């Protein structure tokens, strides 16, 4: 290319010498730039008008030049224009009569940041933040401690303070809640995800276009105890929308968050191209966040709409070389589509091929850089799963689930509180009449559960939290809890089981209601109503009650999460294995579009 350019320039110079002579007064090539607004945008249309200083105005007006636009496209005209959609130096190169000269026009008022705003960007804002729980309001809030008095705008309003508390009114299980905090005009983005009694706070950094990703930091919380929780991974890179998995863990418990992230937009449009039979270029453009505009290789602005577009550029192609289209989505992500043509039959020998290097201008490429990861359409075969019920059980230890161990009264009421998503209420214990729960780990669950009549205490005002739940007591609890009555009614009942050991039992009615729906069965003709119910039997009954009979693919997804984060040694081959892993991971349904 350099050799072609050298001989081309040499030929033009020799021709110039022979036509103008040595003694002539040499004209000086100069240009006049003008700019105007592109209607409906903040962009500028730059027009260049070359002229010679020693020629009359009338002579200059009738004279045409070979003008190379910033994109490298050459036009033969008196003037030429190019639309600038970003700040920078735009080069125009003039070839004429043995002369090659590059002129640059600096655009500096597109999305211009004022000096005050620039100072604010350089001002380091230091603050600590995190989620807290207001036990009186039974509500979480986002708390910030700032380094000094600053202007802070939260979704609830604006304030000037060094401490800000933003109450989050409603967070649904496994539905990301998004909000932003504006601190002295600098925006910080966050998301909160609730899963049962666990919370995950996600701090989302601004998009880093150097590596096309967003850095996020995770913080895990459980306000039902005073344990310290860590998160694995503590940080992550979001390089695309999709599913992410995070483990929140304390010394005694852990919880898996599996959630979908969408709306993180740093993907640039996908652009395919082809040369039509009439020597025009057609582009096929896709971007699922919405297209905004296109600037063609000859510098024209065109508005785009929707998430896909087919665009035909009417200018016929004459020369070999690189033709650059700039396609931008509504978030400012850009694709500079370079279309290289090598077999055009009309290539003029006097001029180099079309390319930005013709300017000999080092900053040209920055005007046509790509920003963001190229958009790729979703694979229709990719499967997505939604968590419809958070995990509600933990192992007895990191190594063992103890599926055949009895369930204590404290454990049972805790499970019911988790399943019914009760707001954590430390004040409930103060209203409790039980005399033996003050220092118990489950005292607040017991107080909350008893206020909802999930369980009852004894006449001597004790709860006996560590006593085992019998099979009969469990049947009574399921039939007594109002939230479960509608679930029981939807389950088909079988013929009555005839158990020889429940004839005069106080819970005979409740036992038949539960056993006839296959939630809890006896062995042969014995139900063993006063035997302790096991942890495996409890999770099986709960999953049956909620209708959690996962498909093969759903179970495979749950198993994948279990195998990654859990390794109980005592559940392999257990008849309630599937129910156990659902109870510790949560139930997932495949999302069908």
C-alpha positions in Angstrom: 0.0 0.0 0.0 2.8 2.4 0.9 4.6 1.6 -2.4 1.4 2.3 -4.4 0.9 5.6 -2.5 4.5 6.7 -3.1 4.4 6.1 -6.9 0.9 7.6 -7.1 2.1 10.8 -5.3 5.3 10.9 -7.5 3.2 10.6 -10.7 0.9 13.4 -9.5 3.9 15.7 -8.7 5.5 15.1 -12.1 2.3 15.8 -13.9 2.0 19.0 -11.8 5.5 20.1 -12.7 4.9 19.7 -16.4 1.6 21.5 -16.4 2.4 24.5 -14.1 6.1 25.1 -14.9 8.9 26.1 -12.5 8.4 29.8 -12.6 4.8 30.0 -11.7 3.7 31.5 -8.4 2.6 28.5 -6.3 -0.9 28.6 -5.0 -1.3 27.8 -1.2 -4.0 25.2 -0.4 -6.2 26.2 2.5 -9.7 25.2 3.8 -12.6 26.8 5.5 -14.6 24.7 8.0 -18.2 25.3 9.0 -20.4 23.3 11.4 -24.1 23.0 12.0 -26.4 21.0 14.2 -27.8 17.8 12.9 -31.5 18.1 13.6 -32.9 16.1 16.5 -29.4 15.2 17.8 -26.5 16.7 19.6 -24.2 16.0 16.7 -22.4 18.3 14.3 -22.1 18.2 10.6 -18.6 19.4 9.6 -18.3 20.9 6.1 -14.9 21.5 4.5 -14.4 23.9 1.7 -10.9 23.8 0.2 -9.5 26.8 -1.8 -6.3 28.3 -3.2 -5.1 31.7 -1.8 -3.9 33.0 -5.1 -7.0 32.3 -7.1 -10.1 34.4 -7.5 -13.2 33.5 -5.5 -15.1 32.7 -8.6 -12.3 30.4 -9.8 -12.3 28.6 -6.4 -16.0 28.0 -6.4 -15.8 26.2 -9.7 -12.8 24.1 -8.8 -13.2 20.5 -7.6 -10.9 18.6 -5.2 -10.3 15.0 -4.2 -11.4 15.1 -0.6 -10.9 12.2 1.8 -13.4 12.2 4.7 -12.4 11.0 8.2 -13.7 7.6 7.3 -11.2 7.4 4.4 -13.9 7.7 1.7 -13.0 9.9 -1.2 -15.3 12.4 -2.9 -14.6 14.6 -5.9 -16.3 17.9 -5.2 -16.0 21.6 -4.3 -16.9 20.8 -0.6 -17.6 17.8 1.5 -19.4 17.1 4.8 -19.1 14.5 7.6 -21.3 14.1 10.7 -19.4 14.0 14.0 -21.1 12.0 16.8 -18.3 12.3 19.4 -15.7 14.7 20.5 -12.3 14.5 18.8 -10.1 15.6 15.9 -11.6 14.9 12.5 -9.1 14.7 9.6 -9.8 15.7 6.0 -7.1 15.1 3.4 -7.0 17.0 0.1 -5.3 15.6 -3.0 -5.0 18.1 -5.8 -2.5 18.8 -8.6 0.4 17.1 -6.9 -0.5 18.4 -3.4 -1.5 16.2 -0.4 -2.5 18.0 2.7 -4.4 16.9 5.9 -6.5 19.4 7.8 -8.1 18.6 11.1 -11.2 20.0 12.7 -11.6 19.6 16.5 -15.1 18.8 17.8 -15.4 19.5 21.5 -19.0 20.4 22.3 -20.8 17.0 21.9 -21.8 15.9 25.4 -19.3 18.4 26.8 -18.6 18.1 30.5 -18.4 21.4 32.3 -15.4 22.3 34.5 -17.5 21.9 37.6 -18.7 18.5 36.6 -15.1 17.5 35.6 -13.9 18.5 39.1 -16.6 16.4 40.6 -15.5 13.4 38.6 -12.0 13.8 39.9 -13.2 14.2 43.5 -12.7 11.0 45.4 -15.9 10.1 47.1 -15.3 7.8 50.1 -18.1 6.1 51.9 -19.1 2.9 53.6 -22.3 1.1 52.8 -24.4 -2.0 53.5 -27.8 -3.4 54.2 -29.3 -3.2 57.7 -32.6 -4.3 59.2 -35.1 -2.2 61.1 -36.6 -4.7 63.5 -39.4 -2.3 64.5 -40.5 -1.6 60.9 -39.6 -5.2 59.8 -37.9 -3.6 56.8 -34.4 -3.6 55.3 -32.6 -0.4 54.5 -29.5 0.7 52.6 -27.2 2.6 54.9 -24.4 5.0 53.8 -21.7 6.7 55.9 -20.0 9.4 53.8 -16.7 11.1 54.3 -18.3 14.6 54.5 -21.5 16.5 53.9 -22.6 15.7 50.3 -25.6 16.1 48.1 -27.2 12.6 47.8 -30.2 11.7 45.7 -31.9 8.4 46.6 -35.0 7.0 45.0 -36.8 8.5 48.0 -35.5 12.1 47.4 -32.6 14.4 47.8 -30.7 15.3 50.9 -27.5 17.0 52.0 -25.9 14.9 54.7 -23.0 12.6 55.6 -25.3 9.8 56.5 -28.1 8.4 54.4 -30.6 5.6 55.1 -32.8 4.4 52.2 -35.6 2.1 53.2 -36.5 -0.6 50.7 -40.2 -1.2 51.0 -40.7 -4.4 49.1 -38.2 -7.1 48.0 -39.7 -10.3 46.6 -37.9 -13.6 46.7 -35.4 -14.0 43.9 -36.5 -10.8 42.0 -33.6 -8.4 41.8 -34.5 -4.9 43.2 -32.5 -2.2 41.4 -31.8 1.3 42.7 -29.2 4.1 42.2 -27.6 6.5 44.5 -26.4 9.9 43.1 -23.6 11.4 45.3 -22.5 14.8 44.1 -23.6 14.0 40.6 -21.8 10.7 40.5 -24.1 7.7 40.2 -23.7 4.3 42.0 -25.8 1.3 41.0 -27.0 -1.5 43.3 -29.2 -4.5 43.3 -30.7 -6.4 46.2 -31.9 -10.0 46.0 -33.8 -11.8 48.7 -33.9 -15.5 49.1 -35.8 -16.7 52.1 -34.2 -15.0 55.1 -30.9 -14.3 53.2 -30.1 -11.1 51.3 -27.5 -10.4 48.7 -26.4 -6.8 48.0 -24.7 -6.3 44.6 -22.6 -3.2 44.0 -22.4 -2.6 40.2 -19.5 -0.5 38.9 -19.6 1.6 35.8 -18.9 -0.3 32.5 -15.2 -0.6 31.8 -15.0 -0.4 28.0 -11.4 -1.4 28.0 -12.2 -4.9 28.9 -15.9 -4.8 28.0 -17.2 -5.8 31.4 -18.8 -4.5 34.6 -17.1 -5.3 38.0 -19.6 -6.2 40.7 -19.0 -6.8 44.4 -21.2 -9.0 46.6 -22.3 -8.7 50.2 -24.4 -11.4 52.1 -26.7 -10.9 55.0 -29.0 -12.9 57.3 -30.7 -10.8 59.9 -32.0 -13.7 61.9 -28.7 -14.1 63.8 -25.5 -12.3 64.6 -23.3 -14.4 62.4 -20.8 -12.9 60.0 -21.3 -13.9 56.4 -18.8 -14.1 53.5 -19.6 -14.4 49.9 -18.0 -16.6 47.2 -17.1 -15.1 44.9 -16.7 -11.8 46.7 -16.4 -10.0 43.3 -17.4 -10.9 39.7 -17.3 -9.7 36.2 -20.5 -9.3 34.3 -19.5 -9.7 30.7 -23.1 -10.5 29.5 -26.6 -10.8 30.8 -27.5 -14.3 32.1 -27.4 -16.5 35.1 -25.0 -16.0 38.0 -24.5 -18.1 41.1 -23.2 -16.8 44.5 -22.7 -18.6 47.8 -23.4 -16.8 51.1 -21.7 -18.6 53.9 -21.2 -18.4 57.7 -19.4 -20.7 60.1 -22.6 -22.6 60.6 -24.7 -22.2 57.5 -24.7 -21.4 53.8 -27.1 -20.4 51.1 -27.0 -20.5 47.3 -28.2 -17.6 45.3 -28.9 -18.4 41.6 -30.3 -15.4 39.8 -30.6 -13.9 36.3 -29.1 -10.5 35.5 -30.6 -8.5 32.6 -30.5 -4.9 31.6 -26.7 -4.7 31.9 -26.0 -3.0 28.6 -22.5 -2.8 27.2 -22.9 -4.9 24.1 -22.4 -3.3 20.8 -24.7 -3.9 17.8 -24.0 -6.9 15.5 -23.6 -5.8 11.9 -23.5 -8.1 8.8 -23.1 -6.7 5.3 -23.2 -7.7 1.7 -22.6 -6.0 -1.7 -25.8 -5.9 -3.8 -25.9 -6.4 -7.6 -26.3 -2.7 -8.1 -22.9 -2.0 -6.3 -24.6 -0.7 -3.1 -23.9 -1.9 0.4 -26.6 -3.4 2.6 -26.3 -3.8 6.3 -28.2 -6.2 8.6 -28.2 -4.9 12.1 -29.2 -6.4 15.5 -29.1 -5.3 19.1 -31.7 -6.3 21.7 -31.4 -3.1 23.7 -32.6 -0.9 20.9 -30.8 0.8 17.9 -30.3 4.5 17.7 -28.5 5.8 14.6 -26.0 5.1 11.8 -23.3 7.2 10.2 -22.4 6.0 6.8 -19.0 5.8 5.2 -19.7 9.1 3.3 -20.6 10.9 6.5 -24.4 11.0 6.5 -26.5 10.5 9.7 -29.5 8.1 9.6 -31.9 7.4 12.4 -32.5 3.7 13.3 -35.3 2.2 15.4 -36.2 -1.1 17.0 -33.9 -4.0 17.8 -33.1 -5.0 14.2 -32.8 -3.1 10.9 -31.9 -3.7 7.3 -30.2 -0.6 5.8 -29.3 -0.1 2.1 -26.9 2.7 1.4 -27.7 4.2 -2.0 -24.2 5.5 -2.8 -22.7 3.2 -5.4 -19.3 1.7 -4.6 -16.5 2.6 -7.1 -13.2 1.9 -5.4 -11.5 -0.9 -3.5 -10.7 -0.4 0.1 -12.3 -0.1 3.6 -15.8 1.3 4.0 -16.6 2.2 7.5 -20.2 2.4 8.9 -20.7 3.5 12.5 -23.8 1.9 14.2 -24.8 3.0 17.7 -27.5 1.7 20.1 -29.5 3.8 22.6 -27.0 3.3 25.4 -24.1 4.7 23.2 -22.5 1.3 22.5 -20.8 1.5 19.1 -19.9 -0.8 16.2 -17.5 0.6 13.6 -18.2 -1.9 10.8 -15.3 -2.0 8.3 -16.2 -3.5 5.0 -13.2 -4.4 2.9 -13.7 -4.6 -0.9 -10.9 -5.9 -3.1 -12.5 -6.8 -6.5 -14.1 -3.6 -7.7 -13.7 -3.3 -11.5 -13.7 0.5 -11.4 -10.6 1.1 -9.3 -8.9 4.3 -10.5 -5.2 3.9 -10.8 -4.4 7.4 -9.8 -5.7 7.2 -6.3 -4.9 4.9 -3.3 -7.5 2.5 -2.0 -10.0 3.8 0.5 -8.6 3.7 4.1 -8.2 6.0 7.1 -4.4 5.7 6.8 -4.6 8.1 3.9 -4.7 10.9 6.5 -1.3 10.2 8.0 -3.1 11.2 11.2 -2.4 9.2 14.4 -5.8 9.7 16.1 -8.0 8.7 13.2 -8.7 5.2 14.5 -10.1 6.5 17.8 -13.1 7.9 16.0 -14.0 4.5 14.7 -13.3 2.3 17.7 -15.7 -0.4 18.9 -17.3 0.0 22.3 -18.8 -3.1 24.0 -19.0 -6.8 23.3 -20.6 -7.5 20.0 -24.2 -8.6 20.4 -24.9 -12.2 19.8 -28.4 -13.6 19.6 -29.5 -15.9 22.4 -29.2 -19.6 21.7 -32.8 -20.9 21.5 -31.6 -24.2 23.1 -30.2 -22.5 26.2 -32.4 -23.3 29.2 -33.2 -20.9 32.0 -34.4 -21.9 35.5 -36.2 -19.7 38.0 -36.1 -20.2 41.8 -39.7 -20.5 43.0 -38.9 -21.4 46.6 -35.8 -20.6 48.5 -33.9 -23.3 50.5 -35.5 -23.9 53.8 -33.2 -26.6 55.4 -29.6 -26.8 56.5 -27.4 -29.8 57.2 -26.7 -30.8 60.8 -23.0 -30.2 59.9 -21.1 -29.4 56.7 -20.6 -33.1 56.2 -23.9 -34.6 57.2 -27.6 -33.9 56.7 -28.8 -36.6 59.1 -31.9 -37.5 57.1 -33.1 -40.1 59.6 -32.6 -37.9 62.7 -35.7 -36.6 64.5 -36.8 -33.0 64.0 -37.1 -30.8 67.1 -40.0 -28.5 67.8 -37.6 -25.5 67.4 -36.4 -26.8 64.0 -40.0 -27.4 62.9 -41.3 -24.0 63.7 -38.2 -22.5 62.0 -38.9 -24.4 58.8 -42.5 -23.2 58.8 -41.4 -19.5 59.3 -39.0 -19.8 56.4 -41.5 -21.5 54.2 -44.0 -18.7 54.8 -41.6 -15.9 54.5 -42.3 -14.3 57.9 -40.6 -11.0 58.5 -38.0 -11.3 61.1 -39.3 -9.9 64.4 -37.1 -9.8 67.5 -39.9 -8.0 69.3 -42.1 -11.1 69.1 -40.0 -12.8 71.8 -40.8 -10.0 74.3 -44.5 -10.8 73.8 -44.0 -14.6 74.2 -45.3 -16.4 77.3 -42.8 -19.2 77.1 -40.4 -19.5 80.0 -37.8 -21.8 78.4 -36.8 -20.1 75.2 -35.0 -16.9 76.4 -31.5 -18.1 75.5 -32.5 -20.6 72.7 -31.1 -20.1 69.2 -34.7 -20.3 67.8 -36.4 -18.1 70.3 -37.5 -15.5 67.7 -38.7 -18.2 65.3 -40.6 -19.8 68.2 -42.2 -16.5 69.2 -43.1 -15.7 65.6 -44.4 -19.2 64.8 -46.5 -19.4 67.9 -48.1 -16.0 67.2 -49.1 -17.4 63.8 -50.4 -20.5 65.6 -48.0 -22.8 63.7 -47.2 -24.5 67.0 -48.6 -24.4 70.6 -46.9 -24.5 73.9 -47.7 -26.4 77.0 -50.0 -25.5 79.9 -47.1 -24.8 82.2 -45.9 -22.0 79.8 -43.1 -24.0 78.4 -42.4 -24.7 74.8 -39.8 -27.6 75.1 -38.0 -26.5 72.0 -35.6 -29.4 71.9 -38.3 -32.1 72.1 -38.8 -34.2 69.0 -41.9 -33.7 66.9 -44.0 -36.8 66.5 -45.6 -38.0 63.3 -49.0 -37.2 64.7 -48.0 -33.7 65.8 -46.6 -33.0 62.3 -49.9 -34.1 60.7 -51.8 -31.7 63.1 -49.5 -28.8 62.2 -50.0 -29.2 58.5 -53.8 -29.3 58.8 -53.9 -26.5 61.3 -51.8 -23.9 59.5 -54.2 -21.7 57.5 -51.6 -21.2 54.7 -51.6 -24.9 53.9 -55.3 -25.6 53.9 -55.7 -24.4 50.3 -52.7 -26.5 49.3 -54.1 -29.6 50.9 -57.5 -29.1 49.2 -55.8 -29.2 45.8 -54.2 -32.5 46.4 -56.3 -35.6 45.4 -57.1 -37.9 48.3 -56.9 -41.6 48.0 -59.0 -44.3 49.7 -58.7 -44.2 53.5 -55.7 -46.0 54.8 -56.6 -48.4 57.6 -53.9 -48.2 60.3 -54.5 -50.4 63.3 -52.6 -48.1 65.7 -54.6 -44.9 65.2 -58.2 -46.0 66.1 -58.4 -44.0 69.3 -55.6 -41.6 68.7 -56.3 -37.9 69.4 -54.9 -37.0 65.9 -56.7 -39.7 63.9 -58.5 -37.2 61.7 -55.3 -35.2 60.9 -53.3 -38.4 60.3 -55.9 -39.6 57.7 -55.9 -36.2 56.0 -52.2 -36.2 55.5 -51.7 -39.9 54.8 -54.5 -40.1 52.3 -52.7 -37.5 50.2 -49.4 -39.5 50.4 -47.6 -36.8 52.3 -46.7 -39.1 55.1 -47.3 -42.8 55.1 -47.0 -45.6 57.6 -45.5 -49.0 57.1 -48.0 -51.8 56.4 -50.9 -51.3 58.8 -49.0 -49.2 61.3 -48.6 -45.5 61.2 -46.6 -45.1 64.4 -48.2 -41.8 65.3 -46.1 -41.2 68.4 -42.8 -42.0 66.9 -40.5 -39.1 66.0 -40.8 -37.8 62.4 -37.4 -37.7 60.6 -35.8 -34.9 58.7 -36.1 -36.8 55.4 -39.8 -37.4 56.0 -40.4 -33.7 56.7 -38.8 -32.4 53.5 -40.6 -35.1 51.4 -43.9 -34.0 52.9 -43.2 -30.3 52.4 -42.1 -30.8 48.7 -45.2 -32.9 48.1 -47.5 -30.4 49.7 -46.1 -27.6 47.5 -46.3 -29.8 44.4 -42.5 -29.9 43.8 -42.1 -32.8 41.5 -39.3 -31.6 39.3 -38.7 -32.6 35.7 -35.6 -34.4 34.7 -34.0 -31.1 33.5 -35.1 -29.2 36.6 -33.6 -31.9 38.9 -30.4 -31.9 36.8 -30.1 -28.1 37.4 -30.7 -28.5 41.1 -28.3 -31.3 41.3 -25.6 -29.2 39.6 -25.9 -26.5 42.2 -25.9 -29.1 45.0 -22.8 -30.9 43.7 -21.0 -27.6 43.4 -21.7 -26.3 46.9 -22.7 -29.3 49.1 -21.3 -32.8 49.8 -23.3 -34.5 52.5 -21.9 -37.9 53.1 -25.0 -39.5 54.5 -27.7 -39.0 51.8 -26.3 -40.9 48.9 -28.9 -43.6 47.9 -31.5 -42.3 50.4 -35.1 -42.7 49.3 -35.7 -39.0 49.9 -32.4 -37.9 48.2 -34.2 -35.6 45.7 -36.3 -34.0 48.4 -33.3 -33.4 50.5 -31.3 -31.6 47.8 -34.3 -29.5 46.9 -34.7 -28.5 50.6 -31.1 -27.3 50.8 -30.8 -25.7 47.3 -34.4 -24.5 46.7 -36.9 -25.5 44.0 -36.3 -24.3 40.4 -38.7 -24.4 37.5 -37.6 -24.2 33.9 -38.6 -20.9 32.4 -40.6 -21.4 29.2 -40.7 -18.3 26.9 
